């Protein structure tokens, strides 16, 4: 067990974090680089996304809390300052989706997925440094989400709004998503954000909404017939897709438990823990390959995308560890180790640093994807390392061998 912890911590501190410290900071225009290729070519004029900036803020706050080292706090403060100065919509509230390389507003839409990540990062920043302005910033975004996006009739949240919070005619989060009023992905990260905010700010509405989100996962989003997540829905929660995302399944399995722990409702926590094991088993049975790689997508007929993207591999480590902690079933512990071995062998770029976006079924790096872009951030992999270290060194795990 100690050997695995050492490997994971070495990856975090000697590869992932140094990459972002060395290459991520934009000394020329401010903030952080918007795009860097696999071979370290920097696009100086790339747009800068809300998700990238928020996830950098979250990550360097969390590693500062873990290690207490000033350089990590300096980067977190840089990310907070950039978010506050360039993404904050002073007129209409909330945060922009995209700014250009100079920090000028580029895409002013209010995607609830992005608003949630800002709340998540700001709550973490406040937790680390106790900056009251950061907490008030997070609360102001929460207020805008609740005022404009919450569906009081059917529950949950609509997806996308224009700058002035009128609902957008296009609800897609990205080109690969469906144009539907509600999605699993947005609700997963609103739940994650609200759990983080509730840890630093007690509020009745926030607490009620977190409970509602957990219940929505149990009643609407998790397909109880197969324990995979449904992906897209109409306004009244009618399912609109039969696609299965194994990465989201395993990520949701442990985030659901974390949210229920924060809420503190014992029956709902027990229900979530039981379902987390079912969800993890479904991923183990249907998505995990013999080499430890987690495949990307399936539908009702079977696998449709066998590529292994970086972020599902990271989430698999945490999700399987979580399932082991709950159930004591040894195959989950072994799966977590195998997932890490696959990451180290195929996903980590041992030459240029950080992780590749994806490899194909044979473990070959595919496509022209980037080390850094609007979606490729240090959040999934850094968080997986921190969570794995915490869980593997907990009193219940010490002395165990795999």
C-alpha positions as CSV (number, residue, x, y, z in Angstrom):
1,X,0.0,0.0,0.0
2,X,2.8,2.4,0.9
3,X,4.4,1.8,-2.5
4,X,1.3,2.8,-4.3
5,X,0.9,5.9,-2.2
6,X,4.5,6.8,-3.0
7,X,3.9,6.4,-6.7
8,X,0.8,8.5,-6.7
9,X,2.4,11.3,-4.6
10,X,5.5,11.3,-6.8
11,X,3.3,11.7,-9.9
12,X,1.4,14.6,-8.4
13,X,4.4,16.5,-7.0
14,X,7.1,15.6,-9.6
15,X,5.0,15.7,-12.8
16,X,1.5,17.2,-12.7
17,X,2.0,20.2,-10.5
18,X,5.5,21.2,-11.9
19,X,4.0,21.1,-15.4
20,X,1.4,23.7,-14.5
21,X,3.8,25.8,-12.6
22,X,6.3,25.8,-15.5
23,X,4.1,26.0,-18.5
24,X,0.6,27.1,-17.4
25,X,1.3,30.7,-16.2
26,X,0.9,33.4,-18.8
27,X,3.5,36.0,-17.9
28,X,2.8,37.9,-21.1
29,X,-0.9,38.6,-20.9
30,X,-1.9,37.5,-17.4
31,X,-3.6,34.6,-16.0
32,X,-2.9,31.2,-17.5
33,X,-2.2,29.8,-21.0
34,X,-5.3,28.8,-22.9
35,X,-3.8,26.1,-25.1
36,X,-0.6,24.1,-25.1
37,X,0.0,21.1,-27.5
38,X,1.3,17.7,-26.5
39,X,4.7,18.7,-27.8
40,X,4.7,21.9,-25.7
41,X,3.9,24.4,-28.4
42,X,2.1,27.4,-26.7
43,X,-0.7,29.2,-28.5
44,X,-0.1,32.7,-27.1
45,X,-3.4,34.0,-28.5
46,X,-5.7,31.2,-27.4
47,X,-8.9,32.1,-25.6
48,X,-9.1,31.4,-21.8
49,X,-12.0,29.4,-20.5
50,X,-13.9,29.6,-17.2
51,X,-13.5,25.9,-16.6
52,X,-9.7,26.0,-17.1
53,X,-9.3,29.0,-14.7
54,X,-11.7,27.6,-12.1
55,X,-10.1,24.2,-12.0
56,X,-6.7,25.7,-11.7
57,X,-8.0,27.7,-8.8
58,X,-9.5,24.7,-7.1
59,X,-6.4,22.5,-7.7
60,X,-3.8,24.9,-6.3
61,X,-6.0,25.7,-3.3
62,X,-6.4,22.0,-2.5
63,X,-2.7,21.2,-2.9
64,X,-1.8,24.3,-0.7
65,X,-4.1,22.9,2.0
66,X,-2.4,19.5,1.6
67,X,1.2,20.7,1.7
68,X,1.2,24.3,3.0
69,X,3.7,25.5,0.5
70,X,3.7,29.1,-0.5
71,X,4.2,28.7,-4.3
72,X,0.9,26.7,-4.5
73,X,-0.9,29.5,-2.7
74,X,0.6,32.1,-5.0
75,X,-0.8,30.3,-8.0
76,X,-4.2,30.0,-6.3
77,X,-4.2,33.7,-5.6
78,X,-3.3,34.4,-9.2
79,X,-6.2,32.3,-10.4
80,X,-8.6,34.0,-8.0
81,X,-7.5,37.5,-9.0
82,X,-7.9,36.6,-12.7
83,X,-11.4,35.1,-12.2
84,X,-12.5,38.1,-10.2
85,X,-11.1,40.7,-12.6
86,X,-11.9,39.1,-16.0
87,X,-14.7,36.6,-15.7
88,X,-17.0,38.4,-13.3
89,X,-20.0,40.0,-14.9
90,X,-20.3,43.2,-12.9
91,X,-23.6,44.2,-14.7
92,X,-25.6,41.1,-14.7
93,X,-24.0,38.8,-12.2
94,X,-22.4,35.4,-12.6
95,X,-19.3,34.7,-14.6
96,X,-18.5,34.6,-18.3
97,X,-17.8,31.3,-20.2
98,X,-14.8,32.6,-22.1
99,X,-12.4,35.5,-22.3
100,X,-9.8,36.2,-25.0
101,X,-6.1,36.0,-24.5
102,X,-6.0,39.6,-23.1
103,X,-8.8,38.9,-20.6
104,X,-11.6,40.7,-22.5
105,X,-15.0,39.0,-22.5
106,X,-15.4,36.7,-25.5
107,X,-18.3,34.3,-24.8
108,X,-20.6,35.9,-22.2
109,X,-23.2,33.1,-21.9
110,X,-24.0,31.8,-18.5
111,X,-23.6,28.0,-18.6
112,X,-24.7,26.6,-15.3
113,X,-22.0,24.0,-15.5
114,X,-19.4,26.8,-15.6
115,X,-21.2,28.8,-12.8
116,X,-21.0,25.7,-10.7
117,X,-17.3,25.3,-11.2
118,X,-16.7,28.9,-10.2
119,X,-18.7,28.3,-7.0
120,X,-16.7,25.1,-6.3
121,X,-13.4,26.8,-6.7
122,X,-14.3,29.9,-4.7
123,X,-15.6,27.8,-1.8
124,X,-12.3,25.9,-1.8
125,X,-10.4,29.2,-1.9
126,X,-12.3,30.6,1.0
127,X,-11.8,27.3,2.9
128,X,-8.0,27.6,2.4
129,X,-7.4,31.3,3.0
130,X,-10.6,32.7,4.6
131,X,-10.9,35.5,2.1
132,X,-14.4,36.9,2.8
133,X,-14.6,38.5,-0.6
134,X,-14.2,35.1,-2.2
135,X,-17.0,33.7,-0.1
136,X,-19.3,36.6,-1.1
137,X,-18.4,36.1,-4.7
138,X,-19.4,32.4,-4.5
139,X,-22.6,33.3,-2.7
140,X,-23.5,35.9,-5.4
141,X,-23.1,33.3,-8.1
142,X,-25.2,30.8,-6.1
143,X,-27.9,33.5,-5.8
144,X,-27.9,34.0,-9.6
145,X,-28.2,30.3,-10.3
146,X,-31.1,30.0,-7.9
147,X,-32.8,33.1,-9.2
148,X,-32.6,32.2,-12.9
149,X,-31.8,28.5,-13.4
150,X,-33.7,26.5,-10.8
151,X,-36.8,24.7,-12.1
152,X,-39.3,25.2,-9.3
153,X,-41.9,23.1,-11.0
154,X,-39.9,19.9,-12.0
155,X,-36.8,20.3,-9.9
156,X,-33.2,20.7,-11.1
157,X,-31.6,23.3,-13.3
158,X,-31.7,24.5,-16.9
159,X,-28.5,24.5,-18.8
160,X,-27.6,27.7,-20.6
161,X,-28.5,31.4,-20.4
162,X,-27.5,34.5,-22.3
163,X,-25.5,37.2,-20.5
164,X,-28.6,38.8,-19.1
165,X,-29.9,35.5,-17.8
166,X,-32.6,35.0,-20.5
167,X,-32.7,31.3,-21.4
168,X,-30.5,30.5,-24.4
169,X,-31.9,29.0,-27.6
170,X,-29.0,26.5,-27.6
171,X,-28.6,24.5,-24.4
172,X,-25.5,22.5,-25.5
173,X,-22.6,22.5,-23.2
174,X,-20.2,21.5,-26.0
175,X,-20.4,20.2,-29.6
176,X,-20.7,16.6,-28.4
177,X,-23.6,17.2,-26.1
178,X,-27.3,17.2,-26.9
179,X,-29.4,20.3,-27.1
180,X,-31.7,19.5,-24.2
181,X,-32.9,21.5,-21.2
182,X,-31.3,19.3,-18.5
183,X,-28.2,17.1,-18.3
184,X,-26.6,14.7,-15.9
185,X,-23.2,16.5,-16.2
186,X,-24.5,19.9,-15.1
187,X,-26.4,18.5,-12.2
188,X,-23.4,16.4,-11.1
189,X,-21.2,19.5,-10.8
190,X,-23.9,21.7,-9.3
191,X,-24.2,19.0,-6.6
192,X,-20.4,19.0,-6.2
193,X,-20.3,22.8,-5.9
194,X,-23.1,23.1,-3.5
195,X,-21.6,20.5,-1.2
196,X,-18.4,22.5,-1.2
197,X,-20.2,25.7,-0.5
198,X,-22.3,24.2,2.3
199,X,-19.0,23.3,4.1
200,X,-18.1,26.9,4.4
201,X,-21.5,28.7,4.5
202,X,-24.6,27.3,6.3
203,X,-27.8,28.4,4.5
204,X,-31.2,26.9,4.4
205,X,-31.9,27.3,0.7
206,X,-28.4,25.8,-0.1
207,X,-29.0,22.9,2.2
208,X,-32.4,22.2,0.6
209,X,-31.1,22.4,-2.9
210,X,-28.2,20.0,-2.1
211,X,-30.8,17.5,-0.8
212,X,-32.9,18.0,-3.9
213,X,-29.9,17.3,-6.1
214,X,-29.0,14.1,-4.3
215,X,-32.6,13.0,-4.6
216,X,-32.7,13.8,-8.3
217,X,-29.7,11.5,-8.9
218,X,-31.5,8.7,-7.1
219,X,-34.9,9.3,-8.7
220,X,-34.1,10.7,-12.1
221,X,-30.5,10.4,-13.2
222,X,-29.4,6.9,-12.1
223,X,-31.0,4.2,-14.2
224,X,-31.8,1.7,-11.4
225,X,-32.2,-1.1,-13.9
226,X,-28.4,-1.1,-14.7
227,X,-26.9,1.4,-12.3
228,X,-25.5,3.6,-15.0
229,X,-26.3,7.3,-15.4
230,X,-28.8,8.7,-17.9
231,X,-27.2,11.6,-19.7
232,X,-29.8,14.0,-21.1
233,X,-33.4,14.9,-20.3
234,X,-36.3,17.1,-21.3
235,X,-37.7,19.7,-19.0
236,X,-39.8,17.2,-17.2
237,X,-36.9,14.7,-16.8
238,X,-37.9,12.5,-19.7
239,X,-34.7,10.6,-20.8
240,X,-33.4,11.6,-24.2
241,X,-30.4,9.4,-24.6
242,X,-29.3,5.8,-23.9
243,X,-25.6,6.5,-24.0
244,X,-23.5,5.4,-21.0
245,X,-20.4,7.4,-19.9
246,X,-18.3,5.2,-17.7
247,X,-16.2,8.1,-16.5
248,X,-19.2,10.0,-15.3
249,X,-20.6,6.8,-13.7
250,X,-17.6,6.2,-11.5
251,X,-17.1,9.9,-10.7
252,X,-20.7,10.3,-9.7
253,X,-20.5,7.2,-7.5
254,X,-18.1,8.9,-5.0
255,X,-19.3,12.5,-5.4
256,X,-22.8,11.3,-4.5
257,X,-21.5,9.9,-1.3
258,X,-19.4,13.0,-0.6
259,X,-22.5,15.2,-1.1
260,X,-24.6,13.1,1.2
261,X,-21.9,13.1,3.9
262,X,-21.8,17.0,3.8
263,X,-25.6,17.1,4.0
264,X,-25.5,14.9,7.1
265,X,-28.8,13.0,6.4
266,X,-28.0,9.5,7.7
267,X,-30.7,7.6,5.6
268,X,-29.8,9.4,2.5
269,X,-26.1,8.8,3.1
270,X,-26.7,5.1,3.5
271,X,-28.8,5.0,0.4
272,X,-26.0,6.8,-1.5
273,X,-23.3,4.5,-0.2
274,X,-25.3,1.4,-1.3
275,X,-25.9,2.9,-4.7
276,X,-22.2,3.9,-5.1
277,X,-21.3,0.2,-4.8
278,X,-23.8,-0.8,-7.4
279,X,-22.6,1.9,-9.8
280,X,-19.0,1.0,-9.3
281,X,-19.8,-2.7,-9.9
282,X,-21.6,-1.7,-13.1
283,X,-18.6,0.2,-14.3
284,X,-16.3,-2.7,-13.3
285,X,-18.5,-5.2,-15.2
286,X,-19.2,-3.1,-18.3
287,X,-16.5,-0.6,-18.8
288,X,-13.2,-1.8,-17.3
289,X,-10.9,-3.6,-19.6
290,X,-8.5,-6.4,-18.6
291,X,-5.5,-4.0,-18.8
292,X,-7.0,-1.7,-16.2
293,X,-8.1,1.0,-18.8
294,X,-11.6,2.4,-18.5
295,X,-13.3,2.6,-21.8
296,X,-15.2,5.7,-22.8
297,X,-18.8,5.1,-23.9
298,X,-21.5,2.5,-24.5
299,X,-25.2,2.5,-25.4
300,X,-27.9,-0.1,-25.1
301,X,-26.3,-2.3,-27.7
302,X,-22.8,-2.3,-26.1
303,X,-19.5,-0.4,-26.4
304,X,-19.3,2.4,-28.9
305,X,-16.1,4.2,-27.9
306,X,-13.2,2.1,-26.5
307,X,-10.7,5.0,-26.2
308,X,-9.3,5.7,-22.8
309,X,-9.5,9.4,-22.0
310,X,-7.4,10.9,-19.2
311,X,-10.2,11.9,-16.8
312,X,-12.2,8.6,-16.5
313,X,-8.9,6.9,-15.6
314,X,-8.4,9.3,-12.8
315,X,-11.9,9.0,-11.6
316,X,-11.7,5.2,-11.7
317,X,-8.9,5.2,-9.1
318,X,-11.0,7.2,-6.6
319,X,-14.4,5.6,-7.4
320,X,-13.0,2.1,-6.9
321,X,-11.3,3.0,-3.7
322,X,-14.5,4.5,-2.5
323,X,-16.4,1.3,-3.3
324,X,-13.8,-0.7,-1.5
325,X,-14.0,1.5,1.6
326,X,-17.8,1.1,1.7
327,X,-18.1,-2.6,0.8
328,X,-14.7,-4.2,1.8
329,X,-14.8,-6.1,-1.5
330,X,-11.3,-6.8,-2.6
331,X,-11.8,-6.6,-6.3
332,X,-12.5,-2.9,-6.0
333,X,-9.2,-2.3,-4.3
334,X,-7.4,-4.3,-7.0
335,X,-9.2,-2.4,-9.7
336,X,-8.0,0.9,-8.2
337,X,-4.4,-0.3,-8.3
338,X,-4.8,-1.6,-11.9
339,X,-6.3,1.7,-13.0
340,X,-3.3,3.5,-11.6
341,X,-0.9,1.1,-13.3
342,X,-2.7,1.8,-16.6
343,X,-2.4,5.6,-16.0
344,X,1.3,5.3,-15.3
345,X,2.0,3.1,-18.3
346,X,-0.2,4.7,-20.9
347,X,-1.7,8.1,-19.9
348,X,1.2,9.8,-18.1
349,X,3.6,11.6,-20.5
350,X,6.9,10.7,-19.0
351,X,8.8,12.8,-21.6
352,X,7.0,16.2,-21.7
353,X,5.0,16.1,-18.5
354,X,1.3,16.0,-17.5
355,X,-1.1,13.4,-19.0
356,X,-2.1,12.7,-22.6
357,X,-5.7,13.5,-23.4
358,X,-6.4,9.9,-24.6
359,X,-5.1,6.7,-26.0
360,X,-6.8,4.2,-28.2
361,X,-7.7,0.6,-27.2
362,X,-4.1,-0.4,-27.9
363,X,-2.7,2.2,-25.7
364,X,-1.5,4.4,-28.6
365,X,-1.8,8.2,-28.2
366,X,-4.4,9.4,-30.7
367,X,-5.6,12.6,-32.3
368,X,-4.3,16.1,-32.1
369,X,-5.5,16.8,-28.6
370,X,-3.8,19.2,-26.2
371,X,-2.1,19.1,-22.8
372,X,-3.9,22.4,-22.0
373,X,-7.1,23.8,-23.4
374,X,-10.5,25.0,-22.3
375,X,-11.3,21.5,-20.9
376,X,-7.8,20.0,-20.2
377,X,-7.0,21.1,-16.7
378,X,-5.1,19.8,-13.6
379,X,-8.4,19.0,-11.8
380,X,-9.3,15.4,-12.4
381,X,-5.7,14.0,-12.2
382,X,-4.6,16.2,-9.2
383,X,-7.8,15.6,-7.3
384,X,-7.5,11.8,-8.0
385,X,-4.0,11.8,-6.5
386,X,-5.0,13.8,-3.4
387,X,-8.1,11.6,-2.9
388,X,-6.2,8.4,-3.4
389,X,-3.4,9.5,-1.0
390,X,-6.0,10.5,1.7
391,X,-7.9,7.2,1.3
392,X,-4.9,4.9,1.1
393,X,-3.4,6.4,4.3
394,X,-6.6,6.4,6.3
395,X,-6.5,4.3,9.5
396,X,-8.7,1.6,8.0
397,X,-6.3,1.1,5.1
398,X,-3.0,1.1,6.8
399,X,-1.2,-2.1,6.9
400,X,-3.1,-3.6,4.0
401,X,-1.4,-5.0,0.9
402,X,-2.7,-5.5,-2.6
